[in-house]
Structures are given as structure tokens and as C-alpha cells.
Amino acid sequence: MDAATFVGLWHRAVAAQPMPPRVLVLACAVAALIAVASRRVWPVSRTVVTVAHEGGHALVALLTGRRLAGVRVHANTAGVTWSAGRPTGPGIVLTTAAGYLAPRECQRRVDHSVSDRW
């Protein structure tokens, strides 16, 4: 990625965005409430978030040159990702941070694809 592409991407990421339609905001709020409040949906939602979280760790571990040793999601929705590489430096920092950013990025992409259809 050259510097101009990175700068353009950065400006797009931090620029003010237009307000989404009110109906989209309300639909997302209702979907989130159902995902959290429903005894049938919540266990699945929780597992999906854990998979996205652990997948973020795993993907960035590979992208930063670390060796992926394994990913496990337990029945109680706890998860762990093992990677091998230097215990210091940008690779481990990015790998650690990615797990926390990945579920939000997945949700942002879903929101974006839904809002394009509204």
C-alpha cells in the first residue's frame, strides 16, 4: 500500500459520516435487543461474537508473520487463540488488539451492506 492510498483510507475512516436513516437505527436497536434478550438467540449471538473475536486474533497473527498454533471456542463461549512468534513488537500488539476490533468490524460491514439496500 502506498502512502497516498493509506492517507486516503485514513481520511475516509475518520471523516464525519452522514446520519443513517432513522428506520435503520431503530431496526438495528430492535435486532440488538432481540439478540441479547432472547434466551434462544443470545447463546448463538454470543458464540458468533466469540468466533469473530478469535478469528480477528488468528487473521492478524497470520498477516503479521506469526505462526498460528490453534483456535478454540469452548461450549461456554470462552475462546482462545494460540500463535507463536516474538513475544514483543508490533506483531503481538496487533494480534492482541485485533480480537477486540474484529467483532465491531464484522458488524460495520453488515451494517454497511444493509444500509446500501435501504
URGILIN-V86517 format. One record per backbone hydrogen bond with DSSP energy under -0.5 kcal/mol. NH is the residue of the N-H (numbers start at 0). CO is the residue of the C=O. E is the energy in kcal/mol with one decimal. If there is no record, write none. Layout:
BEGIN
nh=(NH & NH)
co=(CO & CO)
e=(E & E)
END
This chain:
BEGIN
nh=(5 & 6 & 7 & 8 & 9 & 10 & 11 & 12 & 13 & 14 & 23 & 24 & 25 & 26 & 27 & 28 & 29 & 30 & 31 & 32 & 33 & 34 & 35 & 36 & 37 & 41 & 43 & 44 & 45 & 46 & 47 & 48 & 49 & 50 & 51 & 52 & 53 & 54 & 55 & 56 & 57 & 58 & 59 & 60 & 61 & 62 & 63 & 64 & 65 & 66 & 67 & 68 & 68 & 69 & 71 & 73 & 73 & 76 & 79 & 81 & 83 & 92 & 93 & 94 & 95 & 96 & 97 & 98 & 98 & 99 & 99 & 100 & 101 & 102 & 104 & 105 & 106 & 107 & 108 & 109 & 110 & 111 & 112 & 113 & 114 & 115 & 116 & 116 & 117 & 117)
co=(1 & 2 & 3 & 4 & 5 & 6 & 7 & 8 & 9 & 10 & 20 & 20 & 21 & 22 & 23 & 24 & 25 & 26 & 27 & 28 & 29 & 30 & 31 & 32 & 33 & 37 & 39 & 40 & 41 & 42 & 43 & 44 & 45 & 46 & 47 & 48 & 49 & 50 & 51 & 52 & 53 & 54 & 55 & 56 & 57 & 58 & 59 & 61 & 60 & 83 & 65 & 66 & 81 & 81 & 79 & 71 & 77 & 73 & 71 & 69 & 66 & 88 & 89 & 90 & 91 & 92 & 93 & 94 & 95 & 95 & 96 & 96 & 97 & 98 & 100 & 101 & 102 & 103 & 104 & 105 & 106 & 107 & 108 & 109 & 110 & 111 & 112 & 113 & 113 & 114)
e=(-2.2 & -2.7 & -2.4 & -2.6 & -2.7 & -2.6 & -2.1 & -2.2 & -1.9 & -1.1 & -0.6 & -1.9 & -2.5 & -2.4 & -2.4 & -2.2 & -2.4 & -2.5 & -2.5 & -2.3 & -2.5 & -2.4 & -1.7 & -3.1 & -2.0 & -2.4 & -0.5 & -2.8 & -2.9 & -1.7 & -2.5 & -2.3 & -1.9 & -2.6 & -2.4 & -2.5 & -2.9 & -2.6 & -2.0 & -1.7 & -2.4 & -3.0 & -2.1 & -2.2 & -2.1 & -2.4 & -1.9 & -1.4 & -2.6 & -2.8 & -0.6 & -0.6 & -2.6 & -1.6 & -2.9 & -0.5 & -3.4 & -2.0 & -2.5 & -3.3 & -3.1 & -1.6 & -2.9 & -2.2 & -2.3 & -2.4 & -2.3 & -0.9 & -0.5 & -0.6 & -0.9 & -1.3 & -2.4 & -0.6 & -2.2 & -2.6 & -2.3 & -2.6 & -2.1 & -2.0 & -3.0 & -2.5 & -2.2 & -2.4 & -3.1 & -1.6 & -0.5 & -1.1 & -0.6 & -0.6)
END
